[in-house]
């Protein structure tokens, strides 16, 4: 029985022919991809147009060389033992081959199940052979590049990339593929080493590192310091010399047509290898038009926008003050941030709040939301539109308010309205209260309105200054008279 299992000649003629055809096709695919094909069932190919992605880092150029066969419905229960990601090891592949071989013997002849199993068995055996050869070359080669070293290329700091590291759900990991940002082909982690930039996320084959031409997006962000504020500053293909703005590929029709793709963020044209038709919102359109519609951007622009995402650099009220008049969500967020700024002063002087680390616990890395109400990040503006930032700030406000009203140290810094002489303590972040811009005193809004918005404390301070000035001038006059008398007596 074992010899019959191991011999392909014992399989019926039709199935044997399918095996030969599958092996030839797989060898052809491997020569073009240079990697193993160990996926089946619900394998996912790169989506998007030619050379284009679908708006995410994992998307890549569409490849017509690999088509995963759909798994038959009767084998869905066995797919967790048959389908493997590109990081499967030798033991996993050997176990899958044994199980797949047993299922072939149990299936009916010339059935769709046997046809799928035979093809998948060939895939697994080929993957095992490639993995064994790769490990042998790795152990014998003395010139192998040390993967633990950091390599610096045009501003990038490349470190070893370990995809799906620590993931338990391997079927879910199979749906995610990584593509090289330089050559746009898929990265098979079983037989191909890869590096990723620790600053911008640029993913590349080990063999492609020396050919990288794109400057690290982190370097561009450090030099520019702010997102591009102009809406699609297009300069035209003629100004670019009909070349790709990144790699210099000619965008003409002399030999073959290379599609020029416009980046809505930078206004430059790129070739399909540098612009995968990723979609993302544009910072300039948000600031000027409050437009969050996704637009086509290049790979370098996508990485640059993601680096700007959580940096509070946008002075929205200074760049577009009328936006707060027409967008009610912004007005609500502005009011909440003003209240949090007042609360932060109380919490900064409170020893109990410092010991509890209340500010860090509630805000985390978003401390800028309580430091001032001027600066916004792109992530903040996006959450303003979705309403998530309002809910977040309301939760922070409630936590701060509960502490201040229950803490004796914070209550000791409360105010009492001197106009109505009410014993109720008030704070600058209360809705019915108003703060004087000159002396920082707190009053009930209704009480100050009855006084025609004239602060009584400011009046007292002004009267005291006038009195001091009169006293000083009187003393100066007395000193002058005494001096004249002394001179006369001396004469």
Phi, psi and omega in degrees: 000318181295321178293326178292326179291319185282348183262127179282343182287341180282345178285145179306158186301321181295317180292320178299321178296321178298321180297315181297316179297319181295318180298318180295317180296319181292323177295323178294320179294318182295327179293330180272328181266333181067032184207178181267154177241102184240021184249151174210186176068236185271046177294148184245134176259166181295133181260163178115179179281184184299118181072011186245153177257180183252023176096014180223165183293333184274348181288160182203179180297141181289133181244128180266003185273346183229122177231113180281132179286140178292140182283137178297152183297328182288346181254007182298324180294336182263002189293331181293341177262356184245327187264130181229150176277178183287354179258020177291144180263182185295318181298320178297316181293320179296318178295322179292322179296317179296317180291320180294322179296320177294322179292328177297318181291330181276343182278162180282149179292142177061021178269164179294326179297313180295321180299316180292318182295320180295316179295319181290328177296319176296320178300314183294318179295320178294320178296319179296318179296317180295321181293319179296318179295321180295321179291323177296317179295324181292323181282332183270334185282128179265349181259016181294135180292135179289118186286340183280351182278148176270130181247130182255122180221124179039048177091345178282149172240093187278132176235158180301140181255129179238091183292147177059025182291124178084002180278135181271322183275099185283331177294322177292324178292335180292335181282352182251124179241147179251137181240147179286129180286350180263306183260355176066011178265165183288150178254116177264108189289346180290316186242357183235128174279146181220157179234154176226140178286126181288349181262314186243351179084016178294120184254134188208150171296156175297322182288343184262358186299316184291341180264005182293129180247340183288126177290143182302133180297333178294325177293318179296320179294320179294324180283320184280323176069338178221151175297156178299125186269351180267144181279112177043070181287071184287137179247347177096155180294326182297321179292334177272000182069026182055039179234154175296136183293345183252303186260350178081013178295137180291129179257072181220186183239032179291309180254298178227152181283123175247116186290120173281127183245126184276134173266120184287345180276310183264342183077014181256160180258141182228162175276167181299337179284335180258349178227105183268017183060035172293151181244139178199157176289156184252125182303318183296324179290330177289316184293317187268326186240356186053047184247117180254016181294135179290140179233159180285129180226161178281172181294317180293325177292321178298316179293324180292317179296322179293329176288329177279350193304315186252016179265120180283086185240351188263119172267087190293319182292333177278322181284323182212080184294330182290347181296328180288344178279324186263341181251106183293329180298324179292323179296318179295319179293321179298317179296318178297320180291325176297319178295321179294327177296317177295319181295325183299326179295322178291316183290329179292331180267359183265123180290324181294317179295326178292320179293323178282347185052051186294320182293314179295324181293323183272322186260328181065234181276000182258043181294340180297339180293336180251359180271326176197167179250024183263316190266140177229150171259167178297324177294323177298314181295322177296321179285335172297316180295321181278346181090357182290325181292323178298316179295320180296315181292326177295322176294320178294318179300317180296317179295317178294318182295319179297321180290314185297321183281346178252352183267125180296327180291323178286322179294333179294342180259012180285171182245162172231133181292117182278353178281311181266349179056035177278145181281358180290130177280142182229158181230157181294343180264007175286147184293322184270017183239160180222149183249135177283130183287340184272310185249359178065020176282155182247134179224162168292139181299321180294319181295316181291331177294322178295334178270016180059036178060029177257120184283124179293329179292321177296325178294318178296319180295320180293318178296322179295322178294319179296321179295319178295323179294320179294319179295321179294319179293324178294317178296322178295320179294319179296320178297323180292319179294319179296324180293320179295321178296321180295322180293320180295318179294325180293323179292000000 
